[in-house]
Amino acid sequence: MTAYTAIVTVRLKAGVLDPEAETTKRALERLEFDLQALRSADRFEIDLDADSEQAAERRADEMAERLLANPTIHDYEVEVRRR
């Protein structure tokens, strides 16, 4: 077994209201930052042992599908790094 870190980034799908991002965007604009758009995201870093990078990615993908993301309103991506 090899040690990996899986990074799962979860974002709201396009068209889903993102009040956290809207509030932050308005605050940044008040600070005179010119923005076209801003989206919020959750990032999960999962340390796990697996037989291969592909196995680690499959496990992290299953975690995202079953708990970390709601497929109705979220998109997610998984990145795996060897530790």
N, C-alpha and C positions, 0 to 999 in steps of 0.2 A: 504494500500500500504506500501511496505517496501523499504528502500533505499539499492541499490546494486551498486557495481562497477564491470563493465564488462571489462576484459582485453582481448583485441584482438591482437594477435601476427601474423603478416603477413610476410611470407618469400617467396623468389623465389623458384620455384620447382627445383628439382634436374635436372641438365642438362641445366638450363637457366643461361646465363652468368651473373655474379655478379661483375661488375668492382669495385664497392666500396669495397667489401670484398677482392678482389684480391690485390688492392692497399694497403689496411690495412694489409693484410697478409705479403706482401713484406716488408712493413715498420717494422712490428714486427720481421720478420726474420733478418732484418738489425740490430735490437737491440738485436740480439742473442737469440730470443725466438724460440724454435723448435716447429713448428706447422705441423699437418697433413692437416688440412683444416680449413677454416673460412667462415662463412656465415653471411650476414647482415640480419637484421630484423627490421621491424617497429612495435612499440608497441603503442597501443591506449588504454587509460584508460577512460572509459565512465561511468559517474555517472548517474544512472537512478532509477526511482521508478517502481516497478512491484508488481503484486499480489503474485508471488512466484519466487524462484530461477530459475525454469524451464522457466517461462515466460520471465524473464530477459535474460536468455541465448538465447531463441528464438529470442528476439528483437535484441540482439547483433549479432547473427548469420545472421539475415536478413540485418543488417547494413553492415556486412562484405561482404555478397554476392552482395549487390546492389552498394556499393561504396568503401569500404576500401580495398578490394582485387579484382584483376582481375583473375577470375578462370582459364583463359588460361595459365597464367604464375605464379600464386601464390598459395601457400597452406596457410591455416590459422588455428588458434586454438582459442577457446574462453574459458575463465575461469571467473567464476562469484563468487564474494565475497559479503557477507552482510556487509554493512557499519554500 
